[in-house]
Every structure is written in C-alpha cells, then in structure tokens.
Amino acid sequence: MALSEEHLQQLGRLVEEHRRRAEQLRLAIGRMSREVELHERLIVLAGNGRAISILAGLAADLEEARAAAVDPRAYAAERGMALPDDLDIQVAVEEGRVVVRGVLHDDFHSAVFSWDSDPGFQARLTPRTFPDDAWLREPQADGASLQILPTSAG
C-alpha cells in the first residue's frame, strides 16, 4: 500500500521546515563562533605586553600621547606592534588624561573598548544592528542572500 498524496505532501512540508530550522541553527552557531573569536581577540590584545608598555608610556608623557594621536597605527608600528586591519583606533588627550578608544569589527558584532589613564579599561561586545530581518541573511558566493525565516508558531 502506497502513502497517500496528502501524507507525502505533509512529509515534504515537514522536511522543508526542518531544513529551514537546521539552516537557522547553523547560521546562529556561526554567529556565536564569531562572537567567541572576538572575545578571544580582546583577551589576546589585553594580554599583549607590548600594548601595555605603549599605554604606560602614553600615560607617563602627554606629549607622547599627542604624537600617538596623529596616527595611532603608525605610532604602534614604530614601537613594534602591528595592529589588526579591522581595528579602528583613536588616541586623544582630554582634560589632561590619555584616552584610547578602539573598535574591532565583525559582520555581526563590534568589540568596543577604551582605556582612560584615569579610570582604566572598559570593553563590551555589541551586536551590529540591521534593518528588518537582515541579520537572518547569509551572503552567498554569488553575492545573493539566502533568507532563512523563523518557523511560524502553531
């Protein structure tokens, strides 16, 4: 006895729903993996002895901090520290304090950190915001986007 056409269609719908959900979960795992990588990159940056030494030098000499503010990337390179390409960094002297602000970029998050010679360090990851449901879209090799929609309740 063969299955009815209705049952086969029902099975097809269920399979498609599970395929969509599996893809959603793969995308979510990918985003979470990238978030973990950003946290790990902040940990490595925070443990970089060269970076700590450069910050200590800036805090000790406001003129040196002003020089670093002109081109922080070049300043770091001159002192033996290559900064990641996806790091935006600023150095400023504000009210007699040295302030360093940085942002590491990712497709789904930004790692925002700062150091102020008075109160110290701050860091947080913030999800990037996208219009509508664009966060559900994963770029494809051909430049198109595959949209994975949430499954409907009920």
Secondary structure, DSSP 8 states (H G I E B T S, - for coil): ----HHHHHHHHHHHHHHHHHHHHHHHHHHHHHHHHHHHHHHHHHHT-HHHHHHHHHHHH-HHHHHHHHH-HHHHHHHTT----TTEEEEEEEETTEEEEEEEEE-SSEEEEEEEETTTEEEEEEEE---STTGGGEEE-TTS-EEE-------
